[in-house]
């Protein structure tokens, strides 16, 4: 709970500043970059969370990692966060910023997890269905998970539609465990 409140507060401050400076989109791109780096490199996250490494050293590392990729506004913000000893929350702040940005722009995010890469026809059907249901812009985040065997899982607006083969197999397994066959003849 504390992390969510903290990350939302810091993301809100950055969002307000970016809106005032007319930098919403560039800062959003920077937040995407930060999230990708944090997800791809767990050692970087461990470094940020380490109480042993001094803030000045962390600022130097952040500068080397993001110096050529991020805008100066975002780098300055990261330096401030690090000086305030909140660097462990950088990925959470970036996610919260993107959430605030999407909310501000009226964009809803849908997550599509499929067993194989989805073709354009299915993607367009899903997008048009969601747009028709919500009258909002939809951003579709796609992920491939071979454990599903086939089909897909769609997560949107706090709901989940599971049309995967793995779920069907699980349901069949549960049905067989019930042993609906009764001997009596």
Secondary structure by P-SEA (a helix, b strand, c coil): caaaaaaaaaaaaaaaaaaaaccaaaaaaaaaaaaaaaaacaaaaaaaacccccaaaaaaaaaaaccccccaaaaaaaaaaaaaccccaaaaaaaaaaaaaaaaabbbbbbbbccccccaaaaaaaaaaaaaaccbbbbbbbbbbccccccbbbbcccbbbbccaaaaaaaaaaaaaaccccccc
